[in-house]
Amino acid sequence: MKSVQLAFNKQTILLPLDRILPTRLVGKSAAQTTKFQVILSSIRELGIIEPLAVHPENPKEPERTPYILLDGHLRLEALKQLGCTEAICLVATDDEGFTYNRQVNRVSAIQEHRMILAAINKGVSASRIAQVLNVNVDRIRERQHLLDGIAPEVVDLLKDKMVGNKVFSCLRKMKPIRQIEAAEMMISANRFTGPYAEMVLVATRPELLADPKKNKPNGEITPEDIARMEREMEKLHQDYLAVEDSIGDTMLTLVIAKGYISRLLRNSAITDYLDRHHRDLIEGLSAVMEAITTDARSPERE
């Protein structure tokens, strides 16, 4: 039996930033986002937690060759802004960034809640966590009590889903049995947003509400309204299944196109020319590749 080839070397390495070649530009708009500010604050307070993923441009001369950056463009930009000169890196055995990003699952709301609880139980204050994450301390306290009033079965169903915070406030207004039904409906429709949870709440019968008087939706909901919403939800589910049937071929095409464009942009002559004469084009290409990568990171696409 053949041995399985590792995707990364077992040991991390420390690389000078000037030997790391990004495969896309980080625009001014990206550097002003909340996500970037959180990364910047986290690195400032704690240093690099998740190493950059790189691949040597010339694997035969790893000690002298530049390294292609596969994942971690925002982290690299943050390191540069903080005046750092080196970064801890994982060396990939393949030069395809999409393959790496495809295996990454971002932290869900429930996982984040558990991480915050674990930190608080170890004696870390909510204000310290807020400072590291560059967020308001009220948000940390909100995440700390995220699952108050939520049925354990629902927590298990949604633990790896990218659920909006508003969903839990809607679920909290339902009795446990209805919470489970609502979670199963969201999974079936692959919809984990606040508006969808509100729609389920509105369609919930009074006897399934935690406090019918307090949580009664504004206005009277007639049986016809509920029937119409159920039809719309069924149609939405059918549309989702139709898209799911075709998304495999679409993603394959996008992966091939992304790999080709990534290799083009590694050519400094092409990048310099586009940067001088077609900056809007190169920014558009970078945005498209980032969108493909983001879709691949979704924990729903496993």
ABEGO torsion letter per residue (X at the ends): XBBBBBABBABBBBBBAAABBBABBBBAAAAABAAAAAAAAAAAAAEBABBBBBBBABAABAAABBBBBABGAAAAAAAAAAGBABBBBBBBABABAAAAAAABBBBBAAAAAAAAAAAAAAGBBAAAAAAAAGBBAAAAAAAAAAABGBBAAAAAAAAABBBBAAAAAAAAABBAAAAAAAAAAAAAAGBABAAAAAAAAAABBAAABABAAAABBBEBBBAAAAAAAAAAAAAAAAAAAAAAAAAAAAAAAAAAAAAAAAAAAABAAAAAAAAAABAAAAAAAAAAAAAAAAAAABAABX
